[in-house]
Amino acid sequence: MADFLAEKKKQKYLIWLVVFVIIATVIILWYGFFRDQGQTVVAEPVLIEEITINFELLENEIFDDLKIFEKSPSFEGETGRSNPFLP
């Protein structure tokens, strides 16, 4: 008898959860899609007149400490099959 009541209580909470999710979905759809469809927002393009690059940043002392990336050594040893998909 206790299992039956516990299951019924779980189902009651599940039903309330489903009802809440359905109501939330309807509200989101109403405010997101169906409300004020007559108004459309058109963004105006912004034109940039001139782009300037500040190269003085590259003369900073921090960049003097950087080292050139060394080339990684080539693979030594045997390679696998020419076609790895063949059995």
MMTF fields as JSON, N, C-alpha, C and O atoms, coordinates in Angstrom:
{
  "mmtfVersion": "1.0.0",
  "mmtfProducer": "UNKNOWN",
  "numBonds": 347,
  "numAtoms": 348,
  "numGroups": 87,
  "numChains": 1,
  "numModels": 1,
  "chainsPerModel": [1],
  "groupsPerChain": [87],
  "chainIdList": ["A"],
  "bondAtomList": [4, 2, 8, 6, 12, 10, 16, 14, 20, 18, 24, 22, 28, 26, 32, 30, 36, 34, 40, 38, 44, 42, 48, 46, 52, 50, 56, 54, 60, 58, 64, 62, 68, 66, 72, 70, 76, 74, 80, 78, 84, 82, 88, 86, 92, 90, 96, 94, 100, 98, 104, 102, 108, 106, 112, 110, 116, 114, 120, 118, 124, 122, 128, 126, 132, 130, 136, 134, 140, 138, 144, 142, 148, 146, 152, 150, 156, 154, 160, 158, 164, 162, 168, 166, 172, 170, 176, 174, 180, 178, 184, 182, 188, 186, 192, 190, 196, 194, 200, 198, 204, 202, 208, 206, 212, 210, 216, 214, 220, 218, 224, 222, 228, 226, 232, 230, 236, 234, 240, 238, 244, 242, 248, 246, 252, 250, 256, 254, 260, 258, 264, 262, 268, 266, 272, 270, 276, 274, 280, 278, 284, 282, 288, 286, 292, 290, 296, 294, 300, 298, 304, 302, 308, 306, 312, 310, 316, 314, 320, 318, 324, 322, 328, 326, 332, 330, 336, 334, 340, 338, 344, 342],
  "bondOrderList": [1, 1, 1, 1, 1, 1, 1, 1, 1, 1, 1, 1, 1, 1, 1, 1, 1, 1, 1, 1, 1, 1, 1, 1, 1, 1, 1, 1, 1, 1, 1, 1, 1, 1, 1, 1, 1, 1, 1, 1, 1, 1, 1, 1, 1, 1, 1, 1, 1, 1, 1, 1, 1, 1, 1, 1, 1, 1, 1, 1, 1, 1, 1, 1, 1, 1, 1, 1, 1, 1, 1, 1, 1, 1, 1, 1, 1, 1, 1, 1, 1, 1, 1, 1, 1, 1],
  "groupList": [{"groupName": "MET", "atomNameList": ["N", "CA", "C", "O"], "elementList": ["N", "C", "C", "O"], "formalChargeList": [0, 0, 0, 0], "bondAtomList": [1, 0, 2, 1, 3, 2], "bondOrderList": [1, 1, 2], "singleLetterCode": "M", "chemCompType": "L-PEPTIDE LINKING"}, {"groupName": "ALA", "atomNameList": ["N", "CA", "C", "O"], "elementList": ["N", "C", "C", "O"], "formalChargeList": [0, 0, 0, 0], "bondAtomList": [1, 0, 2, 1, 3, 2], "bondOrderList": [1, 1, 2], "singleLetterCode": "A", "chemCompType": "L-PEPTIDE LINKING"}, {"groupName": "ASP", "atomNameList": ["N", "CA", "C", "O"], "elementList": ["N", "C", "C", "O"], "formalChargeList": [0, 0, 0, 0], "bondAtomList": [1, 0, 2, 1, 3, 2], "bondOrderList": [1, 1, 2], "singleLetterCode": "D", "chemCompType": "L-PEPTIDE LINKING"}, {"groupName": "PHE", "atomNameList": ["N", "CA", "C", "O"], "elementList": ["N", "C", "C", "O"], "formalChargeList": [0, 0, 0, 0], "bondAtomList": [1, 0, 2, 1, 3, 2], "bondOrderList": [1, 1, 2], "singleLetterCode": "F", "chemCompType": "L-PEPTIDE LINKING"}, {"groupName": "LEU", "atomNameList": ["N", "CA", "C", "O"], "elementList": ["N", "C", "C", "O"], "formalChargeList": [0, 0, 0, 0], "bondAtomList": [1, 0, 2, 1, 3, 2], "bondOrderList": [1, 1, 2], "singleLetterCode": "L", "chemCompType": "L-PEPTIDE LINKING"}, {"groupName": "GLU", "atomNameList": ["N", "CA", "C", "O"], "elementList": ["N", "C", "C", "O"], "formalChargeList": [0, 0, 0, 0], "bondAtomList": [1, 0, 2, 1, 3, 2], "bondOrderList": [1, 1, 2], "singleLetterCode": "E", "chemCompType": "L-PEPTIDE LINKING"}, {"groupName": "LYS", "atomNameList": ["N", "CA", "C", "O"], "elementList": ["N", "C", "C", "O"], "formalChargeList": [0, 0, 0, 0], "bondAtomList": [1, 0, 2, 1, 3, 2], "bondOrderList": [1, 1, 2], "singleLetterCode": "K", "chemCompType": "L-PEPTIDE LINKING"}, {"groupName": "GLN", "atomNameList": ["N", "CA", "C", "O"], "elementList": ["N", "C", "C", "O"], "formalChargeList": [0, 0, 0, 0], "bondAtomList": [1, 0, 2, 1, 3, 2], "bondOrderList": [1, 1, 2], "singleLetterCode": "Q", "chemCompType": "L-PEPTIDE LINKING"}, {"groupName": "TYR", "atomNameList": ["N", "CA", "C", "O"], "elementList": ["N", "C", "C", "O"], "formalChargeList": [0, 0, 0, 0], "bondAtomList": [1, 0, 2, 1, 3, 2], "bondOrderList": [1, 1, 2], "singleLetterCode": "Y", "chemCompType": "L-PEPTIDE LINKING"}, {"groupName": "ILE", "atomNameList": ["N", "CA", "C", "O"], "elementList": ["N", "C", "C", "O"], "formalChargeList": [0, 0, 0, 0], "bondAtomList": [1, 0, 2, 1, 3, 2], "bondOrderList": [1, 1, 2], "singleLetterCode": "I", "chemCompType": "L-PEPTIDE LINKING"}, {"groupName": "TRP", "atomNameList": ["N", "CA", "C", "O"], "elementList": ["N", "C", "C", "O"], "formalChargeList": [0, 0, 0, 0], "bondAtomList": [1, 0, 2, 1, 3, 2], "bondOrderList": [1, 1, 2], "singleLetterCode": "W", "chemCompType": "L-PEPTIDE LINKING"}, {"groupName": "VAL", "atomNameList": ["N", "CA", "C", "O"], "elementList": ["N", "C", "C", "O"], "formalChargeList": [0, 0, 0, 0], "bondAtomList": [1, 0, 2, 1, 3, 2], "bondOrderList": [1, 1, 2], "singleLetterCode": "V", "chemCompType": "L-PEPTIDE LINKING"}, {"groupName": "THR", "atomNameList": ["N", "CA", "C", "O"], "elementList": ["N", "C", "C", "O"], "formalChargeList": [0, 0, 0, 0], "bondAtomList": [1, 0, 2, 1, 3, 2], "bondOrderList": [1, 1, 2], "singleLetterCode": "T", "chemCompType": "L-PEPTIDE LINKING"}, {"groupName": "GLY", "atomNameList": ["N", "CA", "C", "O"], "elementList": ["N", "C", "C", "O"], "formalChargeList": [0, 0, 0, 0], "bondAtomList": [1, 0, 2, 1, 3, 2], "bondOrderList": [1, 1, 2], "singleLetterCode": "G", "chemCompType": "PEPTIDE LINKING"}, {"groupName": "ARG", "atomNameList": ["N", "CA", "C", "O"], "elementList": ["N", "C", "C", "O"], "formalChargeList": [0, 0, 0, 0], "bondAtomList": [1, 0, 2, 1, 3, 2], "bondOrderList": [1, 1, 2], "singleLetterCode": "R", "chemCompType": "L-PEPTIDE LINKING"}, {"groupName": "PRO", "atomNameList": ["N", "CA", "C", "O"], "elementList": ["N", "C", "C", "O"], "formalChargeList": [0, 0, 0, 0], "bondAtomList": [1, 0, 2, 1, 3, 2], "bondOrderList": [1, 1, 2], "singleLetterCode": "P", "chemCompType": "L-PEPTIDE LINKING"}, {"groupName": "ASN", "atomNameList": ["N", "CA", "C", "O"], "elementList": ["N", "C", "C", "O"], "formalChargeList": [0, 0, 0, 0], "bondAtomList": [1, 0, 2, 1, 3, 2], "bondOrderList": [1, 1, 2], "singleLetterCode": "N", "chemCompType": "L-PEPTIDE LINKING"}, {"groupName": "SER", "atomNameList": ["N", "CA", "C", "O"], "elementList": ["N", "C", "C", "O"], "formalChargeList": [0, 0, 0, 0], "bondAtomList": [1, 0, 2, 1, 3, 2], "bondOrderList": [1, 1, 2], "singleLetterCode": "S", "chemCompType": "L-PEPTIDE LINKING"}],
  "groupTypeList": [0, 1, 2, 3, 4, 1, 5, 6, 6, 6, 7, 6, 8, 4, 9, 10, 4, 11, 11, 3, 11, 9, 9, 1, 12, 11, 9, 9, 4, 10, 8, 13, 3, 3, 14, 2, 7, 13, 7, 12, 11, 11, 1, 5, 15, 11, 4, 9, 5, 5, 9, 12, 9, 16, 3, 5, 4, 4, 5, 16, 5, 9, 3, 2, 2, 4, 6, 9, 3, 5, 6, 17, 15, 17, 3, 5, 13, 5, 12, 13, 14, 17, 16, 15, 3, 4, 15],
  "groupIdList": [1, 2, 3, 4, 5, 6, 7, 8, 9, 10, 11, 12, 13, 14, 15, 16, 17, 18, 19, 20, 21, 22, 23, 24, 25, 26, 27, 28, 29, 30, 31, 32, 33, 34, 35, 36, 37, 38, 39, 40, 41, 42, 43, 44, 45, 46, 47, 48, 49, 50, 51, 52, 53, 54, 55, 56, 57, 58, 59, 60, 61, 62, 63, 64, 65, 66, 67, 68, 69, 70, 71, 72, 73, 74, 75, 76, 77, 78, 79, 80, 81, 82, 83, 84, 85, 86, 87],
  "secStructList": [7, 2, 2, 2, 2, 2, 2, 2, 2, 2, 2, 2, 2, 2, 2, 2, 2, 2, 2, 2, 2, 2, 2, 2, 2, 2, 2, 2, 2, 0, 0, 0, 0, 0, 6, 6, 6, 6, 7, 7, 7, 7, 7, 7, 7, 7, 7, 7, 7, 7, 7, 7, 7, 7, 4, 4, 4, 4, 4, 1, 2, 2, 2, 2, 6, 7, 7, 7, 7, 7, 7, 7, 7, 7, 7, 7, 1, 7, 7, 7, 7, 1, 7, 6, 6, 7, 7],
  "xCoordList": [0.813, 0.0, 0.864, 0.53, 1.985, 2.861, 3.518, 3.717, 3.859, 4.457, 3.467, 3.835, 2.207, 1.179, 1.026, 0.908, 1.029, 0.884, 2.113, 2.002, 3.273, 4.503, 4.53, 4.923, 4.121, 4.082, 3.061, 3.313, 1.915, 0.887, 1.384, 1.098, 2.129, 2.68, 3.722, 3.764, 4.565, 5.561, 4.873, 5.308, 3.798, 3.071, 2.436, 2.383, 1.951, 1.347, 2.378, 2.076, 3.596, 4.66, 5.084, 5.395, 5.097, 5.468, 4.434, 4.79, 3.18, 2.124, 2.268, 2.147, 2.522, 2.709, 3.931, 3.92, 4.973, 6.178, 5.894, 6.332, 5.166, 4.828, 3.941, 4.13, 2.979, 2.109, 2.934, 2.716, 3.866, 4.721, 5.566, 5.706, 6.124, 6.957, 6.111, 6.565, 4.901, 4.025, 3.647, 3.662, 3.312, 2.961, 4.159, 4.005, 5.343, 6.55, 6.835, 7.232, 6.64, 6.871, 5.894, 6.279, 4.623, 3.618, 3.95, 3.82, 4.372, 4.716, 5.924, 5.935, 6.921, 8.12, 7.769, 8.217, 6.97, 6.574, 5.723, 5.877, 4.832, 3.973, 4.793, 4.609, 5.694, 6.483, 7.613, 8.059, 8.08, 9.205, 8.821, 9.524, 7.699, 7.382, 6.117, 6.096, 5.089, 3.793, 3.489, 2.557, 4.213, 3.945, 4.657, 5.849, 3.953, 4.505, 5.227, 6.387, 4.543, 5.181, 5.237, 6.026, 4.425, 4.417, 5.683, 6.018, 6.382, 7.582, 8.794, 9.017, 9.566, 10.815, 11.952, 11.825, 13.04, 14.202, 15.223, 15.637, 15.619, 16.613, 17.854, 17.8, 18.95, 20.195, 20.875, 20.96, 21.346, 22.053, 23.525, 24.107, 24.136, 25.554, 26.422, 26.123, 27.485, 28.423, 29.661, 30.279, 30.012, 31.177, 32.369, 32.283, 33.474, 34.694, 35.526, 35.849, 35.857, 36.591, 38.03, 38.469, 38.757, 40.174, 40.585, 40.177, 41.385, 41.913, 43.386, 44.146, 43.791, 45.197, 45.723, 45.035, 46.932, 47.57, 48.731, 49.556, 48.784, 49.824, 50.976, 50.894, 52.038, 53.181, 54.147, 55.088, 53.944, 54.816, 54.69, 55.6, 53.596, 53.385, 54.426, 54.84, 54.844, 55.813, 57.218, 58.072, 57.472, 58.784, 58.889, 59.861, 57.924, 57.906, 59.012, 59.405, 59.514, 60.6, 60.174, 61.009, 58.917, 58.426, 58.693, 59.02, 58.561, 58.759, 60.229, 60.535, 61.147, 62.576, 62.978, 63.927, 62.284, 62.601, 62.084, 62.47, 61.244, 60.684, 61.738, 62.583, 61.672, 62.616, 61.885, 60.673, 62.634, 62.063, 61.697, 62.462, 60.544, 60.091, 60.974, 61.159, 61.514, 62.388, 61.553, 60.457, 62.092, 61.39, 61.411, 62.443, 60.279, 60.205, 60.963, 60.949, 61.62, 62.399, 61.492, 60.342, 62.028, 61.237, 61.091, 61.857, 60.107, 59.817, 60.914, 61.279, 61.43, 62.462, 61.866, 61.183, 62.118, 61.608, 60.716, 60.574, 60.122, 59.267, 57.881, 57.319, 57.36, 55.983, 55.062, 55.536, 53.771, 52.804, 52.58, 53.397, 51.461, 51.116, 50.785, 50.417, 50.916, 50.599, 49.09, 48.659, 48.288, 46.835, 46.377, 46.296, 46.077, 45.729, 44.353, 44.012, 43.554, 42.214, 42.149, 41.113, 43.235, 43.279, 43.55, 44.299, 42.942, 43.182, 44.589, 44.927],
  "yCoordList": [-1.185, 0.0, 1.26, 2.255, 1.202, 2.369, 2.654, 3.815, 1.598, 1.794, 2.463, 3.316, 2.061, 2.642, 4.139, 4.933, 4.518, 5.939, 6.747, 7.892, 6.141, 6.836, 7.05, 8.121, 6.053, 6.187, 7.244, 8.034, 7.255, 8.233, 9.652, 10.588, 9.803, 11.106, 11.548, 12.722, 10.614, 10.935, 11.352, 12.293, 10.653, 10.99, 12.371, 13.12, 12.702, 14.008, 15.118, 16.118, 14.942, 15.931, 15.981, 17.05, 14.839, 14.793, 15.524, 16.234, 15.353, 16.045, 17.553, 18.295, 18.023, 19.451, 19.979, 21.098, 19.17, 19.581, 19.707, 20.665, 18.751, 18.801, 20.007, 20.686, 20.278, 21.441, 22.73, 23.634, 22.824, 24.003, 24.199, 25.319, 23.114, 23.21, 23.646, 24.446, 23.138, 23.522, 24.995, 25.713, 25.45, 26.863, 27.764, 28.801, 27.381, 28.178, 28.234, 29.281, 27.125, 27.093, 28.0, 28.724, 27.965, 28.829, 30.298, 31.114, 30.641, 32.038, 32.48, 33.587, 31.644, 32.0, 32.161, 33.111, 31.245, 31.372, 32.615, 33.296, 32.917, 34.088, 35.369, 36.206, 35.528, 36.76, 36.781, 37.858, 35.634, 35.61, 35.692, 36.319, 35.058, 34.959, 35.714, 36.4, 35.595, 36.078, 37.51, 38.108, 38.06, 39.406, 40.437, 40.293, 41.472, 42.597, 42.147, 42.497, 41.374, 40.943, 42.063, 41.983, 43.104, 44.196, 45.031, 45.692, 45.021, 45.829, 45.019, 43.913, 45.569, 44.933, 45.901, 47.102, 45.384, 46.206, 46.014, 44.891, 47.103, 47.053, 47.775, 48.955, 47.072, 47.673, 48.383, 47.855, 49.568, 50.324, 49.946, 49.823, 49.76, 49.401, 50.568, 51.731, 50.237, 51.251, 51.189, 50.134, 52.299, 52.359, 52.889, 53.93, 52.168, 52.59, 53.36, 52.86, 54.56, 55.415, 54.951, 54.795, 54.734, 54.403, 53.46, 53.629, 52.481, 51.548, 51.842, 51.884, 52.046, 52.295, 51.189, 50.737, 50.766, 49.718, 50.344, 51.054, 50.076, 50.629, 49.618, 48.634, 49.855, 48.952, 49.202, 48.43, 50.244, 50.531, 49.458, 49.282, 48.756, 47.679, 46.575, 45.945, 46.341, 45.283, 45.624, 44.74, 46.867, 47.268, 47.156, 47.636, 46.54, 46.38, 45.414, 44.539, 45.569, 44.724, 43.27, 42.369, 43.04, 41.664, 40.83, 39.648, 41.419, 40.681, 40.373, 39.469, 41.106, 40.838, 39.514, 38.872, 39.105, 37.863, 36.616, 35.502, 36.78, 35.621, 34.978, 35.659, 33.655, 32.919, 32.385, 32.172, 32.173, 31.637, 30.169, 29.42, 29.77, 28.4, 27.475, 27.676, 26.466, 25.531, 24.528, 24.151, 24.108, 23.133, 21.796, 21.391, 21.119, 19.837, 18.787, 18.812, 17.87, 16.855, 15.924, 15.683, 15.411, 14.494, 13.159, 12.848, 12.381, 11.099, 10.107, 9.942, 9.452, 8.442, 7.074, 6.898, 6.141, 4.792, 4.368, 5.078, 3.193, 2.662, 3.289, 3.517, 3.555, 4.028, 2.82, 1.708, 3.035, 1.953, 1.539, 1.811, 0.882, 0.399, 1.558, 2.641, 1.328, 2.38, 2.636, 3.773, 1.589, 1.744, 1.121, -0.104, 1.912, 1.357, 0.703, 0.05, 0.869, 0.304, -1.124, -1.783, -1.585, -2.972, -3.878, -3.507, -5.077, -5.984, -6.563, -7.34],
  "zCoordList": [0.0, 0.0, 0.0, -0.643, 0.734, 0.819, -0.529, -0.886, -1.285, -2.605, -3.551, -4.358, -3.437, -4.298, -4.023, -4.955, -2.762, -2.412, -2.815, -3.252, -2.663, -3.061, -4.571, -5.034, -5.336, -6.797, -7.211, -8.12, -6.545, -6.868, -6.565, -7.312, -5.467, -5.102, -6.138, -6.508, -6.61, -7.638, -8.932, -9.595, -9.292, -10.508, -10.398, -11.374, -9.192, -8.99, -9.223, -9.874, -8.692, -8.904, -10.37, -10.894, -11.02, -12.433, -13.285, -14.225, -12.962, -13.702, -13.526, -14.501, -12.308, -12.075, -12.828, -13.342, -12.887, -13.614, -15.103, -15.74, -15.661, -17.089, -17.379, -18.388, -16.506, -16.691, -16.635, -17.442, -15.705, -15.601, -16.856, -17.347, -17.371, -18.579, -19.769, -20.587, -19.878, -20.986, -20.875, -21.875, -19.68, -19.493, -19.792, -20.437, -19.331, -19.6, -21.097, -21.61, -21.801, -23.245, -23.969, -24.887, -23.562, -24.188, -23.953, -24.866, -22.751, -22.451, -23.268, -23.805, -23.364, -24.139, -25.607, -26.249, -26.149, -27.547, -27.769, -28.783, -26.84, -26.994, -27.021, -27.906, -26.061, -26.004, -27.019, -27.413, -27.448, -28.369, -29.829, -30.622, -30.201, -31.623, -32.015, -33.037, -31.227, -31.667, -31.254, -31.791, -30.357, -29.868, -30.724, -30.997, -31.154, -31.917, -33.177, -33.397, -33.998, -35.241, -36.269, -37.211, -36.118, -37.074, -37.022, -38.005, -35.924, -35.782, -36.207, -35.714, -37.116, -37.509, -37.246, -37.485, -36.763, -36.454, -37.568, -37.855, -38.182, -39.248, -38.745, -38.398, -38.709, -38.247, -39.411, -40.52, -39.141, -40.162, -40.137, -39.06, -41.296, -41.314, -40.859, -41.131, -40.171, -39.688, -40.576, -40.716, -41.162, -42.029, -41.246, -40.596, -41.312, -40.64, -41.655, -42.733, -41.291, -42.221, -42.437, -43.576, -41.355, -41.499, -40.376, -39.227, -40.718, -39.731, -39.54, -40.507, -38.297, -38.017, -37.114, -36.199, -37.379, -36.595, -35.83, -36.405, -34.537, -33.689, -33.624, -32.89, -34.382, -34.407, -33.257, -33.075, -32.487, -31.35, -30.274, -29.463, -30.261, -29.296, -29.481, -28.508, -30.708, -30.983, -30.498, -30.433, -30.162, -29.674, -28.159, -27.576, -27.519, -26.072, -25.638, -26.409, -24.411, -23.892, -23.734, -23.81, -23.52, -23.338, -24.581, -24.473, -25.745, -26.984, -27.244, -28.021, -26.609, -26.793, -26.138, -26.588, -25.104, -24.408, -25.125, -24.77, -26.097, -26.795, -27.682, -28.263, -27.777, -28.619, -29.838, -29.811, -30.898, -32.123, -31.9, -31.293, -32.384, -32.229, -33.05, -34.25, -32.395, -33.091, -33.865, -33.451, -34.991, -35.811, -35.079, -34.545, -35.057, -34.364, -35.166, -36.396, -34.477, -35.192, -35.986, -35.616, -37.072, -37.885, -37.165, -36.253, -37.579, -36.949, -37.3, -38.464, -36.273, -36.499, -36.195, -35.187, -37.038, -36.824, -37.981, -38.976, -37.822, -38.886, -38.833, -37.762, -39.993, -40.071, -40.261, -40.49, -40.168, -40.265, -41.713, -42.593, -41.932, -43.273, -44.201, -43.747, -45.499, -46.445, -46.475, -46.667, -46.288, -46.198, -44.885, -44.796, -43.871, -42.559, -42.518, -41.532, -43.577, -43.573, -44.119, -44.027, -44.674, -45.134, -43.947, -43.043, -43.939, -42.808, -42.794, -41.901]
}
